[in-house]
Amino acid sequence: MHLLRDRGYVHPVPSEITPRAAYLRRRQLLGALAGTFALPAAQAQAARPGKLAPLPGARSGVAGAVVMDKPTPYTDASTYNNFYEFGTDKADPARHAHTLKVRPWAVAIEGEVKKPGTLDIDALLKLAPMEERIYRLRCVEGWSMVIPWVGCSLAELIKRVEPTGNAKYVQFVTLADPKQMPGLRSSVLDWPYVEGLRMDEAMHPLTLLTFGMYGEVLPNQNGAPVRVVVPWKYGFKSGKSLVKIRFLEKQPKTSWELAAPNEYGFYSNVNPKVDHPRWSQATERRIGEDGLFAKRRATLMFNGYEPQVGQLYAGMDLRKHF
């Protein structure tokens, strides 16, 4: 029997199902948006939604940091989420994450670094000037979005804490507080949620230490107040609501590896040639393009970031190291 079923949980397959409310809303918007679909992102970028505190960022000059795809509407990006600490349904995080208290907030820096300690959210925000980066986000379940994130390269933090020569991996730990996160009552995963990157992946300029989206601070359901975004990997690799960043000598086990090692590998790079056991990865459904005649898109190798990151995996068997 499948490991997740053994835990009393049947993994949903939501990627082919558009919520009724979202469908009705998008149908009403199709006519208004039709004229803007052809515009490049620089012209058609979503306006600041005016929901949360502003967090502007200068347009990034990092190679590959601004894709020319049309950004996903903010309403979709903030209501269709995977954040199992608040529930496994895509709408659960938006319904339940109001219980998350994002101030005060601090992130512990641990492990193989010369400068361990704790940084509060205000110190993290001052690491480097904020940048806006428009990244594709690809979920392993077969759907995708395009989101204008705000943050700075994770490398800015890594350089500040001075990893030792033993630091080969970076582990990210998400908050696990049952009082704030009702989803922790589920046994779908062993909490807290943990993820990890190889050091060169973490240091890559595209790996973003993220504090905002759409020109505002992150909504709770999107990983407030601080998360990482690794645009060439499936979305679950981008840990949310971080409370610890650890520098390790040995490769850490991640939450989904522990839950289902035959389905989720450490690298989890977007690869249309390597299917998930339950989903093809060859195509994807772009959220916000859910009209009756919307076609699935071809999935791009490394989510379209192959020119920037392909060299990180030169010589590796990507079917073995999935």
Secondary structure as GFF3:
##gff-version 3
##sequence-region A 1 322
A	DSSP	alpha_helix	3	6	.	.	.	ID=ss1
A	DSSP	three_ten_helix	14	16	.	.	.	ID=ss2
A	DSSP	alpha_helix	20	34	.	.	.	ID=ss3
A	DSSP	alpha_helix	41	44	.	.	.	ID=ss4
A	DSSP	beta_strand	58	59	.	.	.	ID=ss5
A	DSSP	alpha_helix	74	77	.	.	.	ID=ss6
A	DSSP	three_ten_helix	84	86	.	.	.	ID=ss7
A	DSSP	alpha_helix	92	96	.	.	.	ID=ss8
A	DSSP	three_ten_helix	97	99	.	.	.	ID=ss9
A	DSSP	beta_strand	106	111	.	.	.	ID=ss10
A	DSSP	beta_strand	117	120	.	.	.	ID=ss11
A	DSSP	alpha_helix	121	125	.	.	.	ID=ss12
A	DSSP	beta_strand	131	138	.	.	.	ID=ss13
A	DSSP	beta_strand	143	153	.	.	.	ID=ss14
A	DSSP	alpha_helix	154	161	.	.	.	ID=ss15
A	DSSP	beta_strand	169	174	.	.	.	ID=ss16
A	DSSP	three_ten_helix	182	185	.	.	.	ID=ss17
A	DSSP	beta_strand	194	198	.	.	.	ID=ss18
A	DSSP	alpha_helix	199	203	.	.	.	ID=ss19
A	DSSP	beta_strand	208	213	.	.	.	ID=ss20
A	DSSP	beta_strand	216	217	.	.	.	ID=ss21
A	DSSP	three_ten_helix	220	222	.	.	.	ID=ss22
A	DSSP	beta_strand	227	229	.	.	.	ID=ss23
A	DSSP	three_ten_helix	235	237	.	.	.	ID=ss24
A	DSSP	beta_strand	242	248	.	.	.	ID=ss25
A	DSSP	alpha_helix	255	259	.	.	.	ID=ss26
A	DSSP	beta_strand	283	286	.	.	.	ID=ss27
A	DSSP	beta_strand	297	298	.	.	.	ID=ss28
A	DSSP	three_ten_helix	301	304	.	.	.	ID=ss29
A	DSSP	alpha_helix	306	309	.	.	.	ID=ss30
A	DSSP	three_ten_helix	310	313	.	.	.	ID=ss31
###
